């Protein structure tokens, strides 16, 4: 067996280069930028008004008071999309809308609530300062300035920024494609209704389908395979168009565990098998060219823990992101001990989840690799060495099951 650290190092050494593709901006949500984005133009693109009101020359309104207002002649209007094309001269004003281009000769905008229209003129009652309510060309950013770094995830604000400077389509990292194989002659679909006493309902398939989707990968095929060597060889052969083949079950030492032999029959080179950990000891990892293959244990908790700690960060790396986990420093609410002879991924939960800002965690009973409640009731896990105890009040890194949170590496 190898250690958790050794397994991670082998995986990272064998990650192929991330793929890049160009997609319409409207289809880029959730994807990661493949290049730094430099502004192709300044923002604002032109000097414009921040308010509805009147564009004026400061020289015409400087020093006025409510007792001694100034009257200016209105010579036109500048609207968003329909600018005023003339030039303001002495004692003149132009009606202006929010976002409209500032006319030539003007340097200040007077808000409409500080004015009174009077025939073909406007009375300016308040003028606070030169340049008020004017947005200057390039004041947000200049042409050529760095807007977004490579690897930035495109959410609504980033999509809006890209659109505002005309970047559409956009180069992004391609999502990792995954083929999922679930092995087990005893497995029946959850929708099968009544099943025989010797059968069990397949929870691994839907669990891993969901986990793959949450990790940002694209599931391109999914099949259930009986515990048969030839069937397993054929299933892996059919799946080789994917970046990653994920097999659940069939990787232990039993006579009916065929994944390792079937992978090697398909030309995969084994890179490791069995990790010194609990749960998930019989974890298998292999490679054929740019295609990677994981054999996950068949017990659902073991499968999920191996997916979370090894496969999920790999999927992120194949999509151009750092190999990392969502982590947070938490405080033990009670003593948490690993009594096993192997490093243990102990599932934990927030002790007081309803209390905002509380960072206390606790372990709980029912940590067996067949007990799905140990996942459903958990918020994350700790990796504890054999015999290690985290005393109540001490702090430790918790790996979180928060798939909406961007992974990070704590110092």
Buried (B, 14 or more C-beta within 10 A) or exposed (E): BBEBEEBBEBBEEBBEEBBEEEBEBEEBEEBBBBEEBBBEBBBBBBBBBBBBBBBBBBEBBEEBEEEEBBBBEBBBBBBEEEBBEBEBEEBBBBBBBBBBBBBEBBBBBBBBEBBEEEEEBBBBBBBEEEEBBBBEBBEBBEEEEEBBEEBBBBEEEBBEBBEBBEBEBBBBBBBBBBBBBBBBEBBBEEEEEEBEEEBEEBBBBBBBBEBBEEBBBBBEBBBBBBBBBEBBBBBBEBBBEBBBBBBBBBBBEEEBBBBBEBBBBBBBEBBBBBBBBBBBBBBBBBBBEEBBBBBBBBBBBBBBBBBBBBBBBBBBBBBBBEBBBBBBEBBBBBEBBBEBEBBBBBBBBBBEEEEEEBBBBBBEEEBEBEBBBBBEEBBBBBBBEEEBEBEEEEEBBBBBBEBEEEBEEEE
